[in-house]
Amino acid sequence: MTNFTPHITSRKRCIGAALLLVALLALTLCNPGARTAGAAGTTFGTSYGWPVAPFNRQHPIRGGFGDPRTVFLDPPTRDGLYHGSGSFSFHQGVDISAPDGTAVYPVADGVVSSLNVDRVFVSSGNGNRFEYWHITPTVRIGDHVTTDTTVLGHIIRGTGHVHLTEVDAGRVTDPLLPGHLTPYRDTTTPEVTSIELRTSDESAPLMTNFIRGSVELYAEAYDTPTLPVPGEWHGMPMTPAVVSWHVETWNGKVRIPETTAWDARVTLPPNSAFWTHYARGTFQNMSVFGGHYSWGQPGCFVFRLGRLDTRSLPDNVYRLVVTARDVRGNQSSSSIRFSTHNQPGWVGV
């Protein structure tokens, strides 16, 4: 797989009354640290600020929604990578980089519904809640907490970030979607770094000169944090929000329409479907293999695109075009050419 090291390349609430808007703006000017949005009962699509100060300024994101989370029980060998057991899950939130000991605040008013030694859950009703992980709690279950005011806890030493999960009406949701965590601006473009046709996860790539029968389609794709992440997580990739593909003839006539293989813009699949979306060969940034911690090593994100039966295509030269997108509309595509030969024997064109 590609040894990939990527290049490191508002909060408004709709206010119905003009007088209230003026008052809110005036308050913000008087208090530069204040949020311009955030209230009880946050629901899907309502913007909110950052859980660390300054609340109205964007902070680096070092882990994205849907990133692979892999802890292999087997050693760091090819057999361990492709056949090893362990814990495999989708990252159900975003990791906001901040120094150890940083105070963490609620992004919406609510009630502390659950906590343990390193996390706090705040419910805002109607199945809506925010989860704050990797913090030492300073609140108790049942406490009413207020945006910007209540300190939920402090980032635990050695973690360097707070994990934020958003749950809307019982459904885990990407906080980086438009209208959610604000301000957030993304100017980086996801990349598709490799495309392969194979017979299985661990088989060698097929020669694209001669493709016959049923083959599996794979692509490596990565996104880049829009702000540089400090420390050892600098340069680590994140997963794109969407990976899709289509097949066209060499001169651009689409033969298989755009097909979505991965889409985390609304919610995530269950963890039991991890290897349905990611292919074997995938591992997270700084992954664990048995007793080995891959410190400083970027992950490898391989997506299963689907299966192609060449018998559905006349013999010809085609392009497999793969596109990676983020939640803010940035996208790029890459492609490879392949030739189908369904007739028996070795044939020419």
VEXDREN-2710 file (C-alpha; in Angstrom, 1 decimal):
% VEXDREN-2710
k/r/px/py/pz
1/MET/0.0/0.0/0.0
2/THR/1.0/3.6/-0.5
3/ASN/3.2/5.0/2.3
4/PHE/1.1/8.2/2.4
5/THR/2.1/11.4/4.2
6/PRO/-0.3/14.1/3.1
7/HIS/0.6/17.8/2.6
8/ILE/-0.8/20.0/5.2
9/THR/-2.2/22.3/3.0
10/SER/-19.7/30.8/10.7
11/ARG/-21.4/30.6/14.0
12/LYS/-24.6/32.0/13.4
13/ARG/-28.0/31.2/14.5
14/CYS/-31.0/32.3/12.6
15/ILE/-32.6/35.0/14.7
16/GLY/-36.1/36.0/13.8
17/ALA/-36.1/39.5/15.2
18/ALA/-33.7/42.2/14.0
19/LEU/-33.4/43.8/17.4
20/LEU/-32.4/40.5/19.0
21/LEU/-29.7/40.1/16.3
22/VAL/-28.3/43.6/17.0
23/ALA/-28.3/42.8/20.7
24/LEU/-26.4/39.6/20.2
25/LEU/-23.8/41.2/18.0
26/ALA/-23.3/43.9/20.5
27/LEU/-22.8/41.3/23.2
28/THR/-20.2/39.5/21.1
29/LEU/-18.3/42.7/20.5
30/CYS/-18.2/43.4/24.2
31/ASN/-17.0/39.8/24.9
32/PRO/-14.7/38.5/22.2
33/GLY/-14.6/35.1/23.7
34/ALA/-18.4/34.7/23.6
35/ARG/-20.1/32.3/21.1
36/THR/-22.4/33.7/18.5
37/ALA/-24.5/30.5/18.8
38/GLY/-25.3/27.9/21.3
39/ALA/-28.3/27.1/23.4
40/ALA/-30.3/24.3/25.0
41/GLY/-32.0/21.7/22.9
42/THR/-29.5/21.7/20.0
43/THR/-31.0/19.8/17.1
44/PHE/-29.7/18.5/13.8
45/GLY/-28.5/21.5/11.7
46/THR/-28.2/24.0/14.5
47/SER/-24.7/25.5/14.7
48/TYR/-22.6/25.6/17.9
49/GLY/-19.1/26.7/18.9
50/TRP/-15.9/25.0/19.9
51/PRO/-15.6/23.1/23.2
52/VAL/-12.2/24.8/24.0
53/ALA/-11.4/28.5/24.1
54/PRO/-11.4/30.7/22.1
55/PHE/-14.9/29.4/21.3
56/ASN/-15.3/31.5/18.1
57/ARG/-12.1/30.4/16.5
58/GLN/-11.3/27.3/14.5
59/HIS/-9.0/24.7/16.1
60/PRO/-7.0/21.9/14.4
61/ILE/-8.8/18.6/13.9
62/ARG/-6.5/15.6/14.1
63/GLY/-9.1/12.8/13.7
64/GLY/-12.1/12.7/11.5
65/PHE/-15.6/11.2/11.4
66/GLY/-15.5/7.7/10.1
67/ASP/-11.7/7.3/10.4
68/PRO/-10.7/3.6/10.8
69/ARG/-9.9/2.6/14.4
70/THR/-7.8/-0.6/14.5
71/VAL/-6.2/-2.5/17.3
72/PHE/-4.8/-5.7/16.0
73/LEU/-4.1/-8.6/18.4
74/ASP/-1.6/-10.0/16.0
75/PRO/2.0/-8.8/15.4
76/PRO/2.9/-6.3/12.6
77/THR/3.3/-8.8/9.8
78/ARG/1.5/-9.3/6.5
79/ASP/-0.4/-12.2/8.0
80/GLY/-1.4/-10.1/11.0
81/LEU/-2.5/-7.2/8.8
82/TYR/-4.7/-9.3/6.4
83/HIS/-6.0/-12.0/8.8
84/GLY/-5.5/-10.7/12.3
85/SER/-8.3/-10.4/14.8
86/GLY/-8.8/-7.4/17.1
87/SER/-11.0/-4.3/17.6
88/PHE/-12.1/-2.6/14.4
89/SER/-14.5/0.4/14.5
90/PHE/-15.4/3.7/12.9
91/HIS/-14.4/6.9/14.7
92/GLN/-17.7/8.4/15.9
93/GLY/-16.7/12.0/16.2
94/VAL/-13.8/14.4/15.7
95/ASP/-10.6/14.9/17.7
96/ILE/-9.9/18.5/18.4
97/SER/-6.3/19.2/19.1
98/ALA/-5.5/21.2/22.3
99/PRO/-2.8/21.1/25.0
100/ASP/-3.1/18.7/28.0
101/GLY/-4.9/20.3/30.9
102/THR/-7.1/22.6/28.6
103/ALA/-10.5/23.3/30.1
104/VAL/-13.4/21.8/28.1
105/TYR/-16.8/23.5/27.9
106/PRO/-20.2/22.3/26.6
107/VAL/-21.1/23.4/23.1
108/ALA/-24.8/23.4/24.1
109/ASP/-26.7/23.7/27.4
110/GLY/-28.0/20.5/28.9
111/VAL/-27.8/17.9/31.7
112/VAL/-24.9/15.6/32.4
113/SER/-26.4/12.2/31.6
114/SER/-23.4/10.0/32.0
115/LEU/-19.7/10.1/32.9
116/ASN/-16.7/8.0/33.9
117/VAL/-13.1/8.7/34.6
118/ASP/-12.3/10.1/31.1
119/ARG/-15.6/11.2/29.5
120/VAL/-18.7/13.3/30.0
121/PHE/-22.1/13.0/28.1
122/VAL/-24.4/16.0/28.1
123/SER/-28.0/15.5/27.0
124/SER/-30.1/18.3/25.5
125/GLY/-33.3/16.3/25.2
126/ASN/-35.1/14.7/22.2
127/GLY/-32.3/12.2/21.7
128/ASN/-29.7/14.9/21.3
129/ARG/-26.4/14.8/23.1
130/PHE/-22.8/15.7/23.0
131/GLU/-20.0/13.5/24.2
132/TYR/-16.6/14.8/25.4
133/TRP/-13.9/12.1/25.7
134/HIS/-10.3/12.1/27.1
135/ILE/-11.1/14.6/29.9
136/THR/-11.0/14.4/33.6
137/PRO/-14.6/15.3/34.7
138/THR/-15.3/18.2/37.0
139/VAL/-19.1/17.7/36.9
140/ARG/-21.5/15.1/38.3
141/ILE/-24.4/13.2/36.8
142/GLY/-27.5/15.4/36.9
143/ASP/-25.7/18.7/36.8
144/HIS/-27.1/21.4/34.5
145/VAL/-24.4/22.8/32.4
146/THR/-24.2/26.0/30.4
147/THR/-22.5/26.8/27.1
148/ASP/-19.2/28.7/27.6
149/THR/-19.6/28.8/31.4
150/THR/-19.5/25.3/32.9
151/VAL/-16.1/23.5/32.8
152/LEU/-16.9/19.9/32.1
153/GLY/-13.3/18.8/32.7
154/HIS/-9.7/19.1/31.6
155/ILE/-7.9/17.3/28.8
156/ILE/-6.0/14.3/30.3
157/ARG/-2.2/14.4/30.3
158/GLY/-0.7/12.6/27.3
159/THR/-3.8/12.8/25.1
160/GLY/-3.5/16.3/23.6
161/HIS/-7.0/16.5/22.3
162/VAL/-10.7/16.3/23.2
163/HIS/-12.9/13.9/21.3
164/LEU/-16.3/15.4/20.4
165/THR/-19.3/13.2/19.4
166/GLU/-22.6/14.7/18.3
167/VAL/-25.8/12.6/18.5
168/ASP/-28.9/14.0/16.8
169/ALA/-32.2/12.3/17.5
170/GLY/-30.3/9.2/18.5
171/ARG/-28.1/9.2/15.4
172/VAL/-24.3/9.9/15.5
173/THR/-23.5/12.8/13.2
174/ASP/-20.4/14.5/11.8
175/PRO/-19.8/17.7/13.7
176/LEU/-18.0/19.2/10.7
177/LEU/-21.2/19.2/8.6
178/PRO/-22.3/22.7/7.5
179/GLY/-24.4/24.3/10.2
180/HIS/-22.9/22.3/13.1
181/LEU/-19.4/23.1/14.5
182/THR/-18.8/26.7/13.7
183/PRO/-16.7/28.5/12.6
184/TYR/-15.2/25.8/10.4
185/ARG/-13.6/26.4/7.0
186/ASP/-12.0/23.6/5.0
187/THR/-9.8/24.4/2.0
188/THR/-8.0/21.1/1.6
189/THR/-8.9/18.6/-1.1
190/PRO/-9.2/14.8/-0.5
191/GLU/-7.0/12.6/-2.7
192/VAL/-7.3/9.2/-4.3
193/THR/-3.7/7.9/-4.2
194/SER/-4.1/4.4/-5.7
195/ILE/-6.7/2.3/-7.6
196/GLU/-6.4/-1.4/-8.1
197/LEU/-8.3/-4.3/-9.6
198/ARG/-7.7/-7.6/-7.7
199/THR/-9.3/-10.9/-7.0
200/SER/-9.2/-10.5/-3.2
201/ASP/-7.9/-8.2/-0.5
202/GLU/-4.5/-9.6/-0.3
203/SER/-3.9/-10.7/-3.9
204/ALA/-1.6/-8.9/-6.2
205/PRO/-3.1/-6.2/-8.5
206/LEU/-4.2/-7.6/-11.8
207/MET/-2.7/-6.5/-15.1
208/THR/-4.9/-3.8/-16.4
209/ASN/-4.0/-4.8/-20.0
210/PHE/-6.2/-7.9/-19.7
211/ILE/-9.2/-8.1/-17.3
212/ARG/-11.6/-11.0/-17.5
213/GLY/-14.4/-12.2/-15.3
214/SER/-15.4/-10.9/-11.8
215/VAL/-12.9/-8.6/-10.1
216/GLU/-12.8/-6.5/-6.9
217/LEU/-12.2/-2.8/-7.0
218/TYR/-10.1/-1.0/-4.4
219/ALA/-8.9/2.5/-3.8
220/GLU/-6.8/4.3/-1.2
221/ALA/-8.1/7.7/-0.4
222/TYR/-7.2/10.4/2.2
223/ASP/-8.1/13.8/3.4
224/THR/-5.9/16.4/5.1
225/PRO/-6.6/18.5/8.2
226/THR/-7.4/22.0/7.1
227/LEU/-5.3/23.5/9.9
228/PRO/-1.8/22.1/10.7
229/VAL/-1.9/19.7/13.7
230/PRO/0.9/20.3/16.3
231/GLY/3.1/17.6/17.7
232/GLU/3.4/14.0/16.8
233/TRP/0.0/14.0/14.9
234/HIS/1.3/16.5/12.4
235/GLY/0.9/15.2/8.8
236/MET/-1.5/12.4/9.7
237/PRO/-4.4/11.8/7.3
238/MET/-8.1/11.6/7.8
239/THR/-10.7/9.7/5.8
240/PRO/-12.8/11.4/3.1
241/ALA/-16.5/11.8/3.7
242/VAL/-17.5/10.2/0.4
243/VAL/-15.8/7.8/-2.0
244/SER/-17.5/7.0/-5.3
245/TRP/-16.6/5.5/-8.7
246/HIS/-17.8/5.1/-12.3
247/VAL/-16.6/3.3/-15.4
248/GLU/-16.4/5.1/-18.7
249/THR/-14.9/4.3/-22.1
250/TRP/-11.5/5.6/-23.0
251/ASN/-13.1/8.5/-24.8
252/GLY/-15.5/9.4/-21.9
253/LYS/-18.8/7.6/-22.5
254/VAL/-20.1/6.5/-19.1
255/ARG/-20.9/2.7/-19.0
256/ILE/-21.4/2.2/-15.3
257/PRO/-22.9/5.3/-13.6
258/GLU/-21.5/6.9/-10.4
259/THR/-21.7/4.4/-7.6
260/THR/-21.2/5.4/-3.9
261/ALA/-19.0/3.0/-2.0
262/TRP/-18.6/5.1/1.2
263/ASP/-20.7/8.0/2.5
264/ALA/-20.3/9.3/6.1
265/ARG/-22.1/12.6/5.5
266/VAL/-25.3/11.6/7.4
267/THR/-24.2/8.9/9.9
268/LEU/-22.0/5.8/10.1
269/PRO/-22.6/2.1/9.6
270/PRO/-22.4/-0.2/12.6
271/ASN/-18.9/-1.3/13.5
272/SER/-19.9/-4.9/12.5
273/ALA/-19.7/-3.6/8.9
274/PHE/-16.2/-2.3/9.2
275/TRP/-14.6/-4.7/6.8
276/THR/-17.5/-4.2/4.4
277/HIS/-16.4/-0.7/3.8
278/TYR/-12.7/-0.8/4.5
279/ALA/-10.6/-3.5/2.9
280/ARG/-8.1/-5.6/4.7
281/GLY/-4.8/-3.8/4.5
282/THR/-6.4/-0.9/6.3
283/PHE/-5.0/0.4/9.6
284/GLN/-5.3/3.6/11.6
285/ASN/-2.7/6.3/12.2
286/MET/-0.3/5.0/14.9
287/SER/-2.0/1.6/14.8
288/VAL/-1.4/-1.1/17.4
289/PHE/-0.3/-4.6/16.3
290/GLY/0.0/-7.0/19.2
291/GLY/2.4/-5.4/21.6
292/HIS/3.8/-3.0/19.0
293/TYR/2.6/0.7/18.9
294/SER/3.3/2.2/15.5
295/TRP/4.3/5.6/16.9
296/GLY/4.6/8.3/14.2
297/GLN/3.4/6.1/11.4
298/PRO/0.5/7.3/9.3
299/GLY/-2.4/4.9/8.6
300/CYS/-3.5/3.2/5.4
301/PHE/-7.1/3.7/4.3
302/VAL/-8.2/1.2/1.6
303/PHE/-11.9/1.3/0.5
304/ARG/-13.9/-1.5/-1.0
305/LEU/-15.5/0.0/-4.1
306/GLY/-17.4/-3.1/-5.2
307/ARG/-17.2/-5.9/-7.7
308/LEU/-17.1/-5.6/-11.4
309/ASP/-18.1/-8.4/-13.8
310/THR/-16.4/-7.7/-17.1
311/ARG/-19.2/-9.7/-18.9
312/SER/-21.4/-6.6/-18.3
313/LEU/-19.1/-4.7/-20.6
314/PRO/-18.2/-5.2/-24.3
315/ASP/-14.5/-5.8/-24.9
316/ASN/-13.0/-2.3/-24.9
317/VAL/-10.6/0.0/-23.1
318/TYR/-12.2/1.7/-20.1
319/ARG/-11.4/4.1/-17.3
320/LEU/-12.2/3.4/-13.7
321/VAL/-12.7/6.9/-12.2
322/VAL/-12.7/7.2/-8.4
323/THR/-13.7/10.4/-6.6
324/ALA/-13.1/11.4/-3.0
325/ARG/-15.1/14.3/-1.3
326/ASP/-15.3/16.0/2.0
327/VAL/-18.4/17.4/3.8
328/ARG/-17.6/21.0/2.5
329/GLY/-17.6/20.2/-1.2
330/ASN/-13.9/19.8/-1.8
331/GLN/-13.2/16.9/-4.2
332/SER/-10.7/15.3/-6.6
333/SER/-10.7/12.3/-8.8
334/SER/-8.1/9.8/-10.1
335/SER/-8.4/7.0/-12.7
336/ILE/-6.8/4.0/-14.2
337/ARG/-7.3/2.4/-17.6
338/PHE/-8.1/-1.2/-18.0
339/SER/-9.0/-3.5/-21.0
340/THR/-11.7/-6.1/-20.9
341/HIS/-11.3/-9.3/-22.9
342/ASN/-14.3/-11.6/-22.4
343/GLN/-13.7/-13.8/-25.5
344/PRO/-11.8/-17.1/-24.9
345/GLY/-8.1/-17.3/-25.5
346/TRP/-5.8/-14.4/-26.1
347/VAL/-7.3/-11.8/-28.4
348/GLY/-6.2/-8.6/-29.9
349/VAL/-8.1/-5.4/-30.6
END
